[in-house]
Amino acid sequence: MTKPHKHCPVCGISIPLEERFCSPKCEETYAERARKVAKSRRIFYIILAVIIVLYIVYVFRGQLGF
């Protein structure tokens, strides 16, 4: 039977339970991906907010004096 282990979230190599990544390179790759996801999510929410504001302005354009 194999020893208890888990897998690196980046490359899938078996690692000890107390480790989070198999190497500093995988840790950097994971951090870079996380930054990209956060940036994409932020951009999405900004675009969504702009669309909502434009919609509200469009709906209430007569009452706002436009």
PyMOL Python script that loads the backbone (N, CA, C, O; Angstrom):
from pymol import cmd

cmd.read_pdbstr("""\
ATOM      1  N   MET A   1       0.839  -1.179   0.000  1.00  0.00           N
ATOM      2  CA  MET A   1       0.000   0.000   0.000  1.00  0.00           C
ATOM      3  C   MET A   1       0.886   1.245   0.000  1.00  0.00           C
ATOM      4  O   MET A   1       1.976   1.233   0.572  1.00  0.00           O
ATOM      5  N   THR A   2       0.423   2.311  -0.637  1.00  0.00           N
ATOM      6  CA  THR A   2       1.226   3.525  -0.725  1.00  0.00           C
ATOM      7  C   THR A   2       1.086   4.374   0.532  1.00  0.00           C
ATOM      8  O   THR A   2       0.099   4.290   1.262  1.00  0.00           O
ATOM      9  N   LYS A   3       2.111   5.197   0.756  1.00  0.00           N
ATOM     10  CA  LYS A   3       2.079   6.114   1.886  1.00  0.00           C
ATOM     11  C   LYS A   3       1.056   7.215   1.598  1.00  0.00           C
ATOM     12  O   LYS A   3       0.799   7.531   0.436  1.00  0.00           O
ATOM     13  N   PRO A   4       0.474   7.796   2.644  1.00  0.00           N
ATOM     14  CA  PRO A   4      -0.459   8.906   2.423  1.00  0.00           C
ATOM     15  C   PRO A   4       0.258  10.064   1.723  1.00  0.00           C
ATOM     16  O   PRO A   4       1.366  10.445   2.102  1.00  0.00           O
ATOM     17  N   HIS A   5      -0.377  10.602   0.721  1.00  0.00           N
ATOM     18  CA  HIS A   5       0.215  11.703  -0.033  1.00  0.00           C
ATOM     19  C   HIS A   5      -0.897  12.513  -0.681  1.00  0.00           C
ATOM     20  O   HIS A   5      -2.070  12.144  -0.635  1.00  0.00           O
ATOM     21  N   LYS A   6      -0.503  13.609  -1.276  1.00  0.00           N
ATOM     22  CA  LYS A   6      -1.418  14.394  -2.093  1.00  0.00           C
ATOM     23  C   LYS A   6      -0.665  14.789  -3.354  1.00  0.00           C
ATOM     24  O   LYS A   6       0.497  14.422  -3.526  1.00  0.00           O
ATOM     25  N   HIS A   7      -1.316  15.528  -4.228  1.00  0.00           N
ATOM     26  CA  HIS A   7      -0.699  15.865  -5.501  1.00  0.00           C
ATOM     27  C   HIS A   7      -0.555  17.374  -5.650  1.00  0.00           C
ATOM     28  O   HIS A   7      -1.380  18.148  -5.165  1.00  0.00           O
ATOM     29  N   CYS A   8       0.504  17.766  -6.325  1.00  0.00           N
ATOM     30  CA  CYS A   8       0.761  19.174  -6.616  1.00  0.00           C
ATOM     31  C   CYS A   8      -0.404  19.704  -7.461  1.00  0.00           C
ATOM     32  O   CYS A   8      -0.774  19.080  -8.455  1.00  0.00           O
ATOM     33  N   PRO A   9      -0.988  20.852  -7.076  1.00  0.00           N
ATOM     34  CA  PRO A   9      -2.125  21.380  -7.835  1.00  0.00           C
ATOM     35  C   PRO A   9      -1.756  21.882  -9.230  1.00  0.00           C
ATOM     36  O   PRO A   9      -2.642  22.107 -10.055  1.00  0.00           O
ATOM     37  N   VAL A  10      -0.469  22.059  -9.505  1.00  0.00           N
ATOM     38  CA  VAL A  10      -0.038  22.565 -10.808  1.00  0.00           C
ATOM     39  C   VAL A  10       0.313  21.429 -11.757  1.00  0.00           C
ATOM     40  O   VAL A  10      -0.201  21.366 -12.874  1.00  0.00           O
ATOM     41  N   CYS A  11       1.189  20.532 -11.314  1.00  0.00           N
ATOM     42  CA  CYS A  11       1.690  19.500 -12.234  1.00  0.00           C
ATOM     43  C   CYS A  11       1.201  18.095 -11.911  1.00  0.00           C
ATOM     44  O   CYS A  11       1.330  17.195 -12.741  1.00  0.00           O
ATOM     45  N   GLY A  12       0.641  17.888 -10.717  1.00  0.00           N
ATOM     46  CA  GLY A  12       0.078  16.591 -10.375  1.00  0.00           C
ATOM     47  C   GLY A  12       1.042  15.566  -9.811  1.00  0.00           C
ATOM     48  O   GLY A  12       0.659  14.414  -9.607  1.00  0.00           O
ATOM     49  N   ILE A  13       2.278  15.951  -9.553  1.00  0.00           N
ATOM     50  CA  ILE A  13       3.262  15.030  -8.978  1.00  0.00           C
ATOM     51  C   ILE A  13       2.894  14.744  -7.522  1.00  0.00           C
ATOM     52  O   ILE A  13       2.399  15.627  -6.821  1.00  0.00           O
ATOM     53  N   SER A  14       3.131  13.525  -7.072  1.00  0.00           N
ATOM     54  CA  SER A  14       2.874  13.161  -5.676  1.00  0.00           C
ATOM     55  C   SER A  14       3.814  13.931  -4.758  1.00  0.00           C
ATOM     56  O   SER A  14       5.014  14.034  -5.014  1.00  0.00           O
ATOM     57  N   ILE A  15       3.243  14.469  -3.683  1.00  0.00           N
ATOM     58  CA  ILE A  15       4.028  15.213  -2.699  1.00  0.00           C
ATOM     59  C   ILE A  15       3.580  14.796  -1.303  1.00  0.00           C
ATOM     60  O   ILE A  15       2.477  14.272  -1.141  1.00  0.00           O
ATOM     61  N   PRO A  16       4.419  15.021  -0.291  1.00  0.00           N
ATOM     62  CA  PRO A  16       4.019  14.702   1.086  1.00  0.00           C
ATOM     63  C   PRO A  16       2.823  15.558   1.519  1.00  0.00           C
ATOM     64  O   PRO A  16       2.586  16.628   0.959  1.00  0.00           O
ATOM     65  N   LEU A  17       2.089  15.090   2.495  1.00  0.00           N
ATOM     66  CA  LEU A  17       0.890  15.790   2.958  1.00  0.00           C
ATOM     67  C   LEU A  17       1.176  17.200   3.469  1.00  0.00           C
ATOM     68  O   LEU A  17       0.345  18.095   3.317  1.00  0.00           O
ATOM     69  N   GLU A  18       2.347  17.402   4.075  1.00  0.00           N
ATOM     70  CA  GLU A  18       2.650  18.711   4.652  1.00  0.00           C
ATOM     71  C   GLU A  18       3.102  19.747   3.619  1.00  0.00           C
ATOM     72  O   GLU A  18       3.171  20.936   3.929  1.00  0.00           O
ATOM     73  N   GLU A  19       3.404  19.316   2.422  1.00  0.00           N
ATOM     74  CA  GLU A  19       3.832  20.238   1.357  1.00  0.00           C
ATOM     75  C   GLU A  19       2.613  20.752   0.601  1.00  0.00           C
ATOM     76  O   GLU A  19       1.583  20.081   0.533  1.00  0.00           O
ATOM     77  N   ARG A  20       2.740  21.952   0.034  1.00  0.00           N
ATOM     78  CA  ARG A  20       1.643  22.489  -0.774  1.00  0.00           C
ATOM     79  C   ARG A  20       1.947  22.358  -2.257  1.00  0.00           C
ATOM     80  O   ARG A  20       1.041  22.118  -3.056  1.00  0.00           O
ATOM     81  N   PHE A  21       3.214  22.514  -2.636  1.00  0.00           N
ATOM     82  CA  PHE A  21       3.656  22.413  -4.025  1.00  0.00           C
ATOM     83  C   PHE A  21       4.901  21.538  -4.082  1.00  0.00           C
ATOM     84  O   PHE A  21       5.576  21.330  -3.074  1.00  0.00           O
ATOM     85  N   CYS A  22       5.194  21.028  -5.276  1.00  0.00           N
ATOM     86  CA  CYS A  22       6.361  20.154  -5.410  1.00  0.00           C
ATOM     87  C   CYS A  22       7.653  20.944  -5.579  1.00  0.00           C
ATOM     88  O   CYS A  22       8.731  20.428  -5.285  1.00  0.00           O
ATOM     89  N   SER A  23       7.563  22.195  -6.052  1.00  0.00           N
ATOM     90  CA  SER A  23       8.765  22.994  -6.279  1.00  0.00           C
ATOM     91  C   SER A  23       8.406  24.477  -6.243  1.00  0.00           C
ATOM     92  O   SER A  23       7.236  24.842  -6.357  1.00  0.00           O
ATOM     93  N   PRO A  24       9.415  25.328  -6.083  1.00  0.00           N
ATOM     94  CA  PRO A  24       9.161  26.770  -6.141  1.00  0.00           C
ATOM     95  C   PRO A  24       8.607  27.203  -7.506  1.00  0.00           C
ATOM     96  O   PRO A  24       7.830  28.154  -7.593  1.00  0.00           O
ATOM     97  N   LYS A  25       9.013  26.502  -8.562  1.00  0.00           N
ATOM     98  CA  LYS A  25       8.513  26.839  -9.897  1.00  0.00           C
ATOM     99  C   LYS A  25       6.996  26.647  -9.964  1.00  0.00           C
ATOM    100  O   LYS A  25       6.287  27.500 -10.498  1.00  0.00           O
ATOM    101  N   CYS A  26       6.498  25.534  -9.426  1.00  0.00           N
ATOM    102  CA  CYS A  26       5.055  25.282  -9.412  1.00  0.00           C
ATOM    103  C   CYS A  26       4.339  26.312  -8.532  1.00  0.00           C
ATOM    104  O   CYS A  26       3.231  26.743  -8.852  1.00  0.00           O
ATOM    105  N   GLU A  27       4.965  26.698  -7.440  1.00  0.00           N
ATOM    106  CA  GLU A  27       4.369  27.706  -6.561  1.00  0.00           C
ATOM    107  C   GLU A  27       4.237  29.042  -7.289  1.00  0.00           C
ATOM    108  O   GLU A  27       3.215  29.717  -7.167  1.00  0.00           O
ATOM    109  N   GLU A  28       5.273  29.427  -8.049  1.00  0.00           N
ATOM    110  CA  GLU A  28       5.231  30.666  -8.830  1.00  0.00           C
ATOM    111  C   GLU A  28       4.166  30.588  -9.921  1.00  0.00           C
ATOM    112  O   GLU A  28       3.435  31.551 -10.152  1.00  0.00           O
ATOM    113  N   THR A  29       4.083  29.441 -10.588  1.00  0.00           N
ATOM    114  CA  THR A  29       3.080  29.253 -11.635  1.00  0.00           C
ATOM    115  C   THR A  29       1.678  29.392 -11.056  1.00  0.00           C
ATOM    116  O   THR A  29       0.813  30.031 -11.656  1.00  0.00           O
ATOM    117  N   TYR A  30       1.456  28.795  -9.898  1.00  0.00           N
ATOM    118  CA  TYR A  30       0.149  28.867  -9.239  1.00  0.00           C
ATOM    119  C   TYR A  30      -0.188  30.314  -8.874  1.00  0.00           C
ATOM    120  O   TYR A  30      -1.312  30.765  -9.096  1.00  0.00           O
ATOM    121  N   ALA A  31       0.782  31.042  -8.317  1.00  0.00           N
ATOM    122  CA  ALA A  31       0.561  32.435  -7.927  1.00  0.00           C
ATOM    123  C   ALA A  31       0.268  33.297  -9.154  1.00  0.00           C
ATOM    124  O   ALA A  31      -0.595  34.174  -9.105  1.00  0.00           O
ATOM    125  N   GLU A  32       0.979  33.052 -10.248  1.00  0.00           N
ATOM    126  CA  GLU A  32       0.750  33.812 -11.476  1.00  0.00           C
ATOM    127  C   GLU A  32      -0.658  33.559 -12.017  1.00  0.00           C
ATOM    128  O   GLU A  32      -1.345  34.493 -12.430  1.00  0.00           O
ATOM    129  N   ARG A  33      -1.075  32.314 -12.013  1.00  0.00           N
ATOM    130  CA  ARG A  33      -2.437  31.985 -12.474  1.00  0.00           C
ATOM    131  C   ARG A  33      -3.480  32.652 -11.587  1.00  0.00           C
ATOM    132  O   ARG A  33      -4.485  33.168 -12.076  1.00  0.00           O
ATOM    133  N   ALA A  34      -3.234  32.639 -10.286  1.00  0.00           N
ATOM    134  CA  ALA A  34      -4.182  33.256  -9.348  1.00  0.00           C
ATOM    135  C   ALA A  34      -4.288  34.757  -9.603  1.00  0.00           C
ATOM    136  O   ALA A  34      -5.383  35.317  -9.538  1.00  0.00           O
ATOM    137  N   ARG A  35      -3.164  35.416  -9.892  1.00  0.00           N
ATOM    138  CA  ARG A  35      -3.190  36.844 -10.209  1.00  0.00           C
ATOM    139  C   ARG A  35      -3.979  37.104 -11.485  1.00  0.00           C
ATOM    140  O   ARG A  35      -4.755  38.057 -11.552  1.00  0.00           O
ATOM    141  N   LYS A  36      -3.784  36.257 -12.503  1.00  0.00           N
ATOM    142  CA  LYS A  36      -4.514  36.425 -13.765  1.00  0.00           C
ATOM    143  C   LYS A  36      -6.014  36.246 -13.566  1.00  0.00           C
ATOM    144  O   LYS A  36      -6.814  36.997 -14.124  1.00  0.00           O
ATOM    145  N   VAL A  37      -6.388  35.256 -12.775  1.00  0.00           N
ATOM    146  CA  VAL A  37      -7.812  35.018 -12.502  1.00  0.00           C
ATOM    147  C   VAL A  37      -8.403  36.215 -11.756  1.00  0.00           C
ATOM    148  O   VAL A  37      -9.503  36.663 -12.078  1.00  0.00           O
ATOM    149  N   ALA A  38      -7.683  36.729 -10.769  1.00  0.00           N
ATOM    150  CA  ALA A  38      -8.168  37.878 -10.005  1.00  0.00           C
ATOM    151  C   ALA A  38      -8.320  39.097 -10.906  1.00  0.00           C
ATOM    152  O   ALA A  38      -9.298  39.835 -10.791  1.00  0.00           O
ATOM    153  N   LYS A  39      -7.365  39.313 -11.794  1.00  0.00           N
ATOM    154  CA  LYS A  39      -7.427  40.449 -12.717  1.00  0.00           C
ATOM    155  C   LYS A  39      -8.612  40.301 -13.668  1.00  0.00           C
ATOM    156  O   LYS A  39      -9.338  41.265 -13.910  1.00  0.00           O
ATOM    157  N   SER A  40      -8.806  39.114 -14.200  1.00  0.00           N
ATOM    158  CA  SER A  40      -9.930  38.866 -15.108  1.00  0.00           C
ATOM    159  C   SER A  40     -11.260  39.076 -14.394  1.00  0.00           C
ATOM    160  O   SER A  40     -12.185  39.669 -14.951  1.00  0.00           O
ATOM    161  N   ARG A  41     -11.351  38.597 -13.178  1.00  0.00           N
ATOM    162  CA  ARG A  41     -12.584  38.758 -12.400  1.00  0.00           C
ATOM    163  C   ARG A  41     -12.858  40.233 -12.136  1.00  0.00           C
ATOM    164  O   ARG A  41     -14.001  40.679 -12.241  1.00  0.00           O
ATOM    165  N   ARG A  42     -11.820  40.992 -11.796  1.00  0.00           N
ATOM    166  CA  ARG A  42     -11.967  42.420 -11.538  1.00  0.00           C
ATOM    167  C   ARG A  42     -12.457  43.140 -12.794  1.00  0.00           C
ATOM    168  O   ARG A  42     -13.365  43.967 -12.718  1.00  0.00           O
ATOM    169  N   ILE A  43     -11.862  42.831 -13.944  1.00  0.00           N
ATOM    170  CA  ILE A  43     -12.274  43.445 -15.204  1.00  0.00           C
ATOM    171  C   ILE A  43     -13.725  43.097 -15.510  1.00  0.00           C
ATOM    172  O   ILE A  43     -14.491  43.960 -15.938  1.00  0.00           O
ATOM    173  N   PHE A  44     -14.109  41.845 -15.296  1.00  0.00           N
ATOM    174  CA  PHE A  44     -15.490  41.424 -15.535  1.00  0.00           C
ATOM    175  C   PHE A  44     -16.460  42.239 -14.687  1.00  0.00           C
ATOM    176  O   PHE A  44     -17.471  42.716 -15.203  1.00  0.00           O
ATOM    177  N   TYR A  45     -16.172  42.408 -13.397  1.00  0.00           N
ATOM    178  CA  TYR A  45     -17.072  43.151 -12.523  1.00  0.00           C
ATOM    179  C   TYR A  45     -17.138  44.624 -12.905  1.00  0.00           C
ATOM    180  O   TYR A  45     -18.198  45.240 -12.792  1.00  0.00           O
ATOM    181  N   ILE A  46     -16.033  45.198 -13.352  1.00  0.00           N
ATOM    182  CA  ILE A  46     -16.041  46.592 -13.797  1.00  0.00           C
ATOM    183  C   ILE A  46     -16.919  46.740 -15.032  1.00  0.00           C
ATOM    184  O   ILE A  46     -17.738  47.657 -15.106  1.00  0.00           O
ATOM    185  N   ILE A  47     -16.755  45.847 -16.000  1.00  0.00           N
ATOM    186  CA  ILE A  47     -17.575  45.898 -17.213  1.00  0.00           C
ATOM    187  C   ILE A  47     -19.043  45.698 -16.863  1.00  0.00           C
ATOM    188  O   ILE A  47     -19.903  46.398 -17.397  1.00  0.00           O
ATOM    189  N   LEU A  48     -19.342  44.766 -15.987  1.00  0.00           N
ATOM    190  CA  LEU A  48     -20.719  44.528 -15.564  1.00  0.00           C
ATOM    191  C   LEU A  48     -21.311  45.777 -14.908  1.00  0.00           C
ATOM    192  O   LEU A  48     -22.457  46.134 -15.180  1.00  0.00           O
ATOM    193  N   ALA A  49     -20.544  46.436 -14.054  1.00  0.00           N
ATOM    194  CA  ALA A  49     -21.017  47.655 -13.396  1.00  0.00           C
ATOM    195  C   ALA A  49     -21.287  48.753 -14.418  1.00  0.00           C
ATOM    196  O   ALA A  49     -22.286  49.465 -14.311  1.00  0.00           O
ATOM    197  N   VAL A  50     -20.409  48.897 -15.409  1.00  0.00           N
ATOM    198  CA  VAL A  50     -20.605  49.907 -16.454  1.00  0.00           C
ATOM    199  C   VAL A  50     -21.883  49.613 -17.233  1.00  0.00           C
ATOM    200  O   VAL A  50     -22.662  50.524 -17.512  1.00  0.00           O
ATOM    201  N   ILE A  51     -22.100  48.360 -17.581  1.00  0.00           N
ATOM    202  CA  ILE A  51     -23.313  47.983 -18.319  1.00  0.00           C
ATOM    203  C   ILE A  51     -24.559  48.288 -17.490  1.00  0.00           C
ATOM    204  O   ILE A  51     -25.544  48.796 -18.025  1.00  0.00           O
ATOM    205  N   ILE A  52     -24.529  47.990 -16.212  1.00  0.00           N
ATOM    206  CA  ILE A  52     -25.681  48.265 -15.346  1.00  0.00           C
ATOM    207  C   ILE A  52     -25.940  49.763 -15.259  1.00  0.00           C
ATOM    208  O   ILE A  52     -27.088  50.200 -15.339  1.00  0.00           O
ATOM    209  N   VAL A  53     -24.888  50.549 -15.098  1.00  0.00           N
ATOM    210  CA  VAL A  53     -25.047  52.003 -15.036  1.00  0.00           C
ATOM    211  C   VAL A  53     -25.611  52.528 -16.350  1.00  0.00           C
ATOM    212  O   VAL A  53     -26.523  53.355 -16.338  1.00  0.00           O
ATOM    213  N   LEU A  54     -25.090  52.066 -17.478  1.00  0.00           N
ATOM    214  CA  LEU A  54     -25.609  52.503 -18.776  1.00  0.00           C
ATOM    215  C   LEU A  54     -27.073  52.114 -18.941  1.00  0.00           C
ATOM    216  O   LEU A  54     -27.862  52.892 -19.478  1.00  0.00           O
ATOM    217  N   TYR A  55     -27.442  50.934 -18.492  1.00  0.00           N
ATOM    218  CA  TYR A  55     -28.835  50.490 -18.570  1.00  0.00           C
ATOM    219  C   TYR A  55     -29.735  51.393 -17.725  1.00  0.00           C
ATOM    220  O   TYR A  55     -30.806  51.802 -18.175  1.00  0.00           O
ATOM    221  N   ILE A  56     -29.305  51.698 -16.516  1.00  0.00           N
ATOM    222  CA  ILE A  56     -30.103  52.565 -15.642  1.00  0.00           C
ATOM    223  C   ILE A  56     -30.256  53.947 -16.258  1.00  0.00           C
ATOM    224  O   ILE A  56     -31.345  54.521 -16.234  1.00  0.00           O
ATOM    225  N   VAL A  57     -29.181  54.480 -16.804  1.00  0.00           N
ATOM    226  CA  VAL A  57     -29.253  55.787 -17.468  1.00  0.00           C
ATOM    227  C   VAL A  57     -30.211  55.712 -18.649  1.00  0.00           C
ATOM    228  O   VAL A  57     -31.003  56.632 -18.854  1.00  0.00           O
ATOM    229  N   TYR A  58     -30.157  54.647 -19.424  1.00  0.00           N
ATOM    230  CA  TYR A  58     -31.037  54.487 -20.581  1.00  0.00           C
ATOM    231  C   TYR A  58     -32.502  54.398 -20.148  1.00  0.00           C
ATOM    232  O   TYR A  58     -33.369  55.034 -20.748  1.00  0.00           O
ATOM    233  N   VAL A  59     -32.773  53.617 -19.118  1.00  0.00           N
ATOM    234  CA  VAL A  59     -34.152  53.435 -18.659  1.00  0.00           C
ATOM    235  C   VAL A  59     -34.729  54.736 -18.106  1.00  0.00           C
ATOM    236  O   VAL A  59     -35.892  55.053 -18.355  1.00  0.00           O
ATOM    237  N   PHE A  60     -33.932  55.484 -17.363  1.00  0.00           N
ATOM    238  CA  PHE A  60     -34.420  56.701 -16.727  1.00  0.00           C
ATOM    239  C   PHE A  60     -33.993  57.968 -17.468  1.00  0.00           C
ATOM    240  O   PHE A  60     -33.953  59.043 -16.868  1.00  0.00           O
ATOM    241  N   ARG A  61     -33.676  57.865 -18.746  1.00  0.00           N
ATOM    242  CA  ARG A  61     -33.155  59.010 -19.499  1.00  0.00           C
ATOM    243  C   ARG A  61     -34.138  60.171 -19.544  1.00  0.00           C
ATOM    244  O   ARG A  61     -33.709  61.324 -19.505  1.00  0.00           O
ATOM    245  N   GLY A  62     -35.425  59.915 -19.625  1.00  0.00           N
ATOM    246  CA  GLY A  62     -36.414  60.991 -19.659  1.00  0.00           C
ATOM    247  C   GLY A  62     -36.517  61.703 -18.327  1.00  0.00           C
ATOM    248  O   GLY A  62     -36.696  62.920 -18.289  1.00  0.00           O
ATOM    249  N   GLN A  63     -36.409  60.979 -17.255  1.00  0.00           N
ATOM    250  CA  GLN A  63     -36.542  61.553 -15.921  1.00  0.00           C
ATOM    251  C   GLN A  63     -35.264  62.258 -15.472  1.00  0.00           C
ATOM    252  O   GLN A  63     -35.295  63.109 -14.583  1.00  0.00           O
ATOM    253  N   LEU A  64     -34.142  61.896 -16.092  1.00  0.00           N
ATOM    254  CA  LEU A  64     -32.866  62.508 -15.712  1.00  0.00           C
ATOM    255  C   LEU A  64     -32.563  63.756 -16.529  1.00  0.00           C
ATOM    256  O   LEU A  64     -31.617  64.481 -16.222  1.00  0.00           O
ATOM    257  N   GLY A  65     -33.350  64.012 -17.560  1.00  0.00           N
ATOM    258  CA  GLY A  65     -33.159  65.209 -18.375  1.00  0.00           C
ATOM    259  C   GLY A  65     -32.252  65.005 -19.567  1.00  0.00           C
ATOM    260  O   GLY A  65     -31.733  65.982 -20.107  1.00  0.00           O
ATOM    261  N   PHE A  66     -32.041  63.777 -19.997  1.00  0.00           N
ATOM    262  CA  PHE A  66     -31.190  63.515 -21.163  1.00  0.00           C
ATOM    263  C   PHE A  66     -32.017  63.465 -22.414  1.00  0.00           C
ATOM    264  O   PHE A  66     -31.480  63.254 -23.502  1.00  0.00           O
TER     265      PHE A  66
END
""", "prot")
cmd.dss("prot")
cmd.show_as("cartoon", "prot")
cmd.util.cbc("prot")
cmd.orient("prot")
